Structures are given as C-alpha cells and as structure tokens.
Amino acid sequence: MPPTMNMRGQRDPQRHAMAKMPAGGMKTIRRLLGYVLTNYRWSLAAVLVCIAVTSVTTLTSSLFTKTLIDDYIMPLTEQEQPDFSPLAHALLILGIILTVGALCSYIHSRLMINVSQGTLRRLRYDVFGHMQQLPIKYFDQHAHGDIMSVYTNDIDTLRQMISSLPNLVSSVLTITLTLISMFVLSLPLTILTILMSCIMIYTTRKLGTLSARYFRAQQENLGKMNGFIEEMLTGQKVVKTFCYEEKAIAEFQELNENLRSSVYNANKVANIVMPVNGNLSNLVYVLTAVIGAALALNAFGVPTLLSALSIGTLVSFLTLVKNFTRPVSEVSQQINSIINAVAGASRVFNILDAEKENDGDADVTLVNAHVEADGQLYEAKEETGTWAWKVPQEDGSFRLQRQYGEVDFFGVDFSYPVNEETESGKQPKQVLFDIFLDTDAGQKIAVVGGTGAGKTTIMNLINRFYDIQDGKIEYDHIPITTIRRDDLRRSLGMVLQETHLFTGTVMENIRYGKLNATDEECIAAAKLVNADDFIRRLPNGYNTLLSGDGSNLSQGERQLIAIARTAVANPPALILDEATSSIDTRTERLVQEGMDHLMQGRSTFVIAHRLSTVRNADIIIVMDHGRIIERGSHDDLLALKGKYYQLYTGK
C-alpha cells in the first residue's frame, strides 16, 4: 500500500505562498453563489427586497437634509413666531420611513443567518456524502488531517463571504442610487468625488491582489498543520517509544511558523485596506466641503448654473459623500473575505470534484435466494443464508447463479497510482506481475510471503479498492468489473490487520457488521469467535462504552471484537488480513476454533505472517516481490524445500 501523504513532502509553503490567485477564482465564486441560490432562492429574493427598501430609506434621509434646511429651518429663522408643526409632520414621516428601513435591515440580517448556516450545513453534508463514495486511493494519497481541515476551517471561511453578500449588494445599490442623486445636486462636486473614488478603487485592487497570494497559502498551511497534528496524535505511542518528541516539536515549529507567516502576511495586507480607504474617504469629504463652500459663495466666479449651491444642498451633498465612500470602503473590506472564501471554497470543491468510485456498466447484484424442491434458485426478500448472483441477460431477464466464493486471477498486472500532488512526473511502480490464481468453492487459501511481497494488494484487488491495469479477475466465473462494488464487498467479510472501533458500546461495534442484527445475533457471533467471555468481564458487559478507538481494551480484545463484527455479518466469503496477529498464542487457539466454525462452507482468503495458522489451508500461495513463486499444500511446499520451507523453518 502506498503510504499516506507525508506533510513534509509537500510543496514548499513559502514558494507556494507567492503564487497568484488561481485562474478559476471567478468560477469558484459563481459556483458558490449558484450553490446558495439553488437552496435559498426565495430567502435571497426577500433579502434583496429588504436591502432595496433599506437603501432607499437611507438615501431618502440623506436627501431630506436639503429639504429640512432649505424649506423648513431657513424659513423658520426668518419668522418672528415660527410654526414648527410642518417641520414636526415632516420629521414624523421621515421617522416612519427610517423605522421601515431599520425593520427591513433586521429582517434581512435574520434571513442571512439562516442562509449562511444552512448553506454551510448543506456543504458539509455534501462533502461528507461525497467522501463516502471516494475510492480508497484518495485517502491513501491525502493526509487525513488535511481533509478534516476542509470540514472545519475551509467551510467556515465561506460563512464570512455568504454573510457579507447582503452588505455587498447593499453597497452596490447604495453607490448607484447615491451617485445618481449626487449628479442631480451638483455636477462639479460629483466629478470630484468620482475621481477620488477611482483612487480608492485602484488602491483596493492593488492591495486585494497582494492579499490573495497569502490567503490561499494560509488555508493550505492550516491544512498541513492539522494533518501533522493528526499524525502525531495517532502515533503518540511511537513518538514516545522512539524519543521523537524533540524532532516532532521542531517539525511542528516549522509548520507553525509557516502558518503564522502566511496568516500574518494575509492579514497585514487585508488590514491596510480599511484604514487607507478610510483616510481617503475623509480626504474626499474635506475637499468636497472646501470646494462646495467656495462654489456656494461663488468664490471661483464660474457660471451660476455650475456653482449654484444652497446651504441645504451642500450639507445634503456632504452626507451623500459619506454614503458614497463608506460603501466603497466596505466593498474593499468584503473583497478580502471573498478572496479568503475563494481559497477555502476551492479546497472544498476539490473534494466534491474528486472522482467517485464508478461502477460503470456493472449490473450484477448479490441477492438472498432459496432453493425449491426442483433445485431451482429463486430470489428471496428475507435472509435465507443462501446467496446468489443476479445476472442480467440480453433479453432483459435475469438468471440466478449460486454464490460459491471462487476467485480466479488471469495474468493480472497492477501498479498503485501516482499521487499527482506529491509525485508529479513519476512513473507508477508495478507491484504485481502476471498473477494467475485458481480457487474452488469452500477452500481456504492462504497467501504468505515477506513484507512488500504483494499479499495485501491481492486482497485489495479482490475487493476492487483498486482496479487492475492488465489481466482479469473473476468471482464465481463472473468478471468482477461487472459486479457492483457494494454487492461485491457485501459478499466478502473482511477482518483487517489494523482494527478500528467506533465510539459506542461493544454491542454497537459488533452490530456494525449487520445494522439490523439483534442483540442475540451479536452475542452469538461473539461466542462463535470466543469473545463472549472477556466481553462479559468488562464493567458493563456488552453495554461497555468504547472511546478513542477502543483504547480501554487490549489490542487482542479489539481484534476479537472486529472478528465478531465480521461473524455477525455472516458473509458468503471471508478475507482475513493477519486477523490473529495481535492475539496471544492461547487466545489464538480459541479464536482459531471459532474461525474454523465461521469458515465452514465459505471460501476464505488468509494473509498470514504466522505460518502456524495456515497449516490446514487447502492452498498456500507464496509471493515474493509481486510474483507467485510457489503454491500447494503445507506438506507439498515443505517437501519442495523452497521459499516456504525457509519461511516456516527459519533456515
């Protein structure tokens, strides 16, 4: 098996940090927006309506300043006994308008909370669902911690972008409406404001381009560090056994520094944008006030058409200037969130775009069957203990073929695929050469050989965890490429060398092999493999809670539960990958008795380093460097005095 991608073997983060924003950035944004629109179309429509109302009310309040000063306040200053009732009436109407705007702002904020969190929930669900359909090679080639980082950090970056969408739309709408109003009030001051805003936009674009180089590096470095931490946590015993602590700290320090550097650079540039634009906005305001006052006093001696400004118009225009430059600054700040979100979204979509396991034209399924008195097989809906392949015919009908567990290899060549991210340009290394294997139903086939001989690879190919490059594999004389993967794997109970237990009770972990199994069936399976005795001695027996991959159990006890899990599934055929490697000799004898009961009537494939466990195998396959060099029974191979004889006797 190819090793899990080593974090230190990836591309240099400092060099990669200087890479430009990916060319597919806009495509990623459109895809993300499409994702939001697909699931929350009507909510977003309501948000847009609320934003439009809020923008109009904000603009109305700004324009009302002119009317308030010119039509109400200035006339009142000329009256001996001013009548404030018209002013109060106007202010009441303005208050109602602003209240409506505030209510709409509150509504769209609440709606966007639902939209953003709902979208993230949907994304996590889709990523997890897609991940379950990815081939084993994907997880062999990607660090588990890096994948976990997608669920936590990368998806969370999208929340900031989705939440800022209303502000972005509101800013664009406010800028548009405000600009139109400014043209109406004063053409010269509007031109001045536009020129200064162009400087703000240019500055934002330059700084945004610079920050984009670091945001992607930030997300990748975060994934690398999470991957390294995950490696250290799962391998903590190895770390302490070999006194690797200092080296681990040094490597973590390097990864941590790379992350700090990329985060520092990204935020350093991003945090410059707002102050720069804020000061430019203040500069626009001051220039507008000075030039506007001069125009109002006609200090430049220009035609009245261009310079006619009342005090109310100038005050209203200055309010519009703030309304115009503030959204420009907000947009510049939101651009940073978008850039960060694009970096995270690209990693999320990389998983969603990863090629799923594809059955192609495979249409053969595994079904329960029962045998009638005439000897014919018939499909059954209930469990019968008899399995059959349901094979489509050319005329559209189906024939049932008894499942026996015969596996045959015909000239199989295989190479593990190259990881393009870490091994680009390398040629795949061939690990199996011209494998021929012929088995009969009910046989126990043992595969032995030195480390790296290709034993586990053989089992991976039977399960179609990987597809072969050349040759053919048949299961009960049916090409396995025509059998649906789920049905193929359902027909093969597999006990791995590295057991994995899930958080839950012992009973739940055994039931994992067959989700609808009763408690009685789970207990019977445990008894079959002689696990019942130690389970009942646990604090709560079968209801004992396991956590941390069963860390409160010994390695042998964990493996017994894994074997019981396979036993309760009652599969038609078995694959045992060093199933008793972590069990002491006494326990091994007990388990072997249970396994012998379990293997009766089933074809069984056994990988074993401990050759004493395969003496009673019908066929023993001896492998060396990807080739089958010997085959036969235990006695036959000993008589040959070849590789098996050397392995068995140690001579």
Buried (B, 14 or more C-beta within 10 A) or exposed (E): BBEBBEBEEBEEBEEBBEBEBBEEBEEBBEBBBEBBEEBBEEBBEBBBEBBBBBBBBBBBBBBBBBBBBBBBBEEEEEEEEEEEEEBEEBBEEBEEBBEBBEBBBEBBBEBBEEBBEBBBEBBBEBBEEBBEEBBBBBBBBBBBBBBBBBBEBBBEBBBBBBBBBBBBBBBBBBBEBBBEBBEEBBEBBBEBBBEBBEBBEEBBEEBBBBBBBBBBBBBBBBBBBBBBBBBBEEBEEEBEEEEBEEEBEEBBEBBBEBBEBBBEBBBEBBBBBBEBBBEBBEBBBEBBBEBBBBBBEBEEEEEEEEBEBBBBBBBBBBBBBBBBBBBBBBBBBBBBBBBBBBBBBBBBBEBBEBEEBEBEEBEBBBBBBBBEEEEEBEBBEEEBEBBBBBBEEEEEEBEBBBBBBBBBBBEBBBBBBBBEEBBEEEEEEEBBBBBEBEBBBBBBBBBBBBEBBBBBBBBBBBBBBBBBEBBEBBBBEBEBBBBBBEBBBBBBBBBBBEBEBEEEBBBBBBBBBBEEBEEEBBBBBBBBBBBBEBBEEBEEBBEBEBEEBBEBBBEBBBBBBBBBBBBBBBBBBBBBBBBBBBBEEEBBEBBBEBBEEBBEEBBBBBBBBEBEBBEEBBBBBBBBEBBBBBBBBBEEBBEEEBBBBEBBEEE
